[in-house]
Amino acid sequence: MVTGKHTLLAVSGLSPQILTEALYALIMEGRPVDEVHVITTRQGKDAIHAQILASGQGAFFQLLREYGIPEGKIMFPPENIHVLKDAYGFELDDIRTTDDNDLLIEKCMELTWRLTMHPKDTVYFLIAGGRKTMSACLALAAQFYGRPQDRIYHVLVSPDFESSRDFFFPPKEPKDITTRDKNGRMITINTRYATIDLVPMPFVSVRQYLEDKDLREPKAPQDLLDGLICDMPQRLIITIDDMKIDFCKRELDFPPAQMSLYARLASMRKDCSCQGEREVCKECFKKIDELAEDQERLKLFSILKCRSPFVAYAVKQEKGGTGTEIIRSYISKINRKIQKHFGARSSNEIKIHSMKIDGDTRYGLTIRPDRIEVKKGNLTIQAL
């Protein structure tokens, strides 16, 4: 029987009422809660302090007093509000960019890993608050690190109350509050009509399939997937007309300029005389200036960028010039995408490497040639 600590781990945005609503629902179901942790932004933190904590006078403490729960029974100190921060230590106001989202995933994975370390503890993952991406990231973390006793919950609140800034939980003694109806008109409604439903969301945890080394520290989702589905040597499949690569049962899309460079390097590697992993030669590893002037790369780029008006529009931001600095920027972008998508181990197999050959720095792929498949699809290309 699991008898350890019970923790509510939530994501929250500008409507922190979801925290007290979830706590109320858990209390009504007789589920113990010992501690609350929240992942949020700077604005979310301010909302929690103003409405939920408020120096001991907020809705959280009102809920405890209303339902006879001793203060300190459920711990929710300010340090349990985990605000997302950028690389410079500045708190994020919102989740606006892919970099912001990466920070969110990292925080969700780190906290979930930490809170699920003790085998007797239980974690309730609340995915009802914040932006949709916040809910998705916390649910993803739960699927990697969650255990049989853990739960993912959503909270459903009566429509008339979920938009009210004055409603945090149904009090024992019903009272009137103001809110807006579906037409935006201000109305008065009594809390006796409020319902809060705690909805358990089914999920499949992969924790049991992770190796011990994968549980020693928090890891990125792509690194955990890497260990789960890529134990055996896999083929690298480049589908040129779809502008994507396929490795370890995962696909990654590239824009035309990056696809033309990567496909060209893959083709040179596939057709060279090298046999083993990391055995390279001048046939498959090229100098930057050679890649910049490579006519097959330029021809492929011209074909790909003209295939649809949408692709052509996107290419305006990504000129396919012949300068060596442009090629270096493509290599850097390609490798960052591969690292982010496939994880550390797999990305090392298929990323673009640099090596010294006869004193020159050259670039190419090191994956064994017989593990590469280049599909041209419907494109008419004489050589690659």
Residue, then its C-alpha position, 0 to 999 in steps of 0.5 A: m500500500v502506498t502511504g507516502k507524501h501526496t503532492l499536487l503538481a499543477v501548471s497555471g496561467l492567469s487564472p489561478q482559481i484552478l488550484t483551489e478548485a482542484l484542491y476542493a475536488l480532491i478534498m471532497e473525494g477524500r484524497p489526501v494532499d500534503e503539498v502543492h507545486v505550481i509551474t507558471t510564468r511571472q504573471g502567473k506567479d503574481a496572480i497566485h500571490a495576489q489571489i491564492l496566497a495573499s500573505g495568508q489571506g488568499a483563497f488557498f487559506q480560505l479553503l483550509r479554514e472553510y473546511g476545517i483543514p489545519e494550516g500547515k496540513i497542506m504545504f504551499p510555500p512561495e518557493n513551491i511556485h516554480v517560475l520559468k526563467d530564460a538563460y539569463g535568469f529573467e522570469l518569462d512573462d508568457i510562453r511565446t516562442t519555441d525556446d520558451n516552450d523548451l524551458l517549459i518542457e525542461k522544468c516539467m521533466e525536472l520537477t516530475w522526475r524529482l517528485t516521483m523519485h520516492p516510490k511511496d509518494t504519489v503525484y497528482f498532475l493537474i493539467a487544467g491550467g495555463r496555456k494548452t502547451m503547458s498542459a501538454c508538457l506536464a502530461l508528457a512528463a507524467q507519461f515518462y516518469g509517472r508510476p501506477q499510483d500517480r494520476i493526471y487530472h483535469v477539472l471541469v467547472s460549471p460554465d457559469f462559474e469558470s469565467s468568474r474571477d470571484f469564484f475559487f471554490p464552493p463555500k459551505e454557506p452558499k453566497d451570491i457572486t457576480t459573473r458573466d453569462k454566455n452573452g457577456r452580460m453581468i449576472t448574479i448567481n448563487t454558489r449552490y449551483a456550482t459543480i466541480d468535477l475532478v476528471p482522471m485522464p488515462f495515460v500510459s507510463v513508460r517509466q517501467y521500460l526506462e533503464d536505471k541510468d535514465l532515471r538517475e537525473p532528469k532528461a529531455p523527452q527525446d533522450l528518453l525516447d532515444g533509449l526506448i526505441c533506438d537500441m538496434p542500428q537503424r536506417l536513415i531514410i531521406t525522402i527528398d520530395d517530402m523534405k523529411i528524414d526518418f530515423c528511429k521511427r521518428e520523422l523530421d522536416f527540413p526547409p528546402a535549403q537545409m534539405s538540399l544540403y543534408a540530402r546531398l551529404a547523405s547521397m555522397r556518404k551512401d555512394c562512397s567507398c567507406q565501409g564502417e562507422r566514422e570511416v570517412c574519406k574525401e568522397c563523402f566529406k567535403k570542404i565548406d567551399e566545395l559544398a557552397e559551389d556544389q551544383e547538385r546541391l544548388k540544382l536540388f535547392s532550386i527544384l525544392k523551393c519551386r514546388s509550391p507557393f507556400v514553400a517558395y514564400a518560406v524560402k524568401q527568409e532562407k536564401g540559397g546563396t553560395g557563400t561559405e558562411i551560409i553553408r555553415s549556418y545551414i549545418s548549425k541549424i540542421n544539427r540543432k534540429i536533429q539534436k532537439h528532435f532525436g536526442a543526444r545518442s541518435s543525433n550523434e549518428i546522423k548529424i553533420h560532423s566536421m573532421k580534419i583530412d589532410g589538414d583541411t576541415r571537411y563536413g559530412l555524415t559518419i553513419r555507415p553507408d549501407r544504413i542510408e536510403v535516399k528516396k527521390g520520390n516524384l522528383t526528376i533528378q539526374a544525379l545526387 
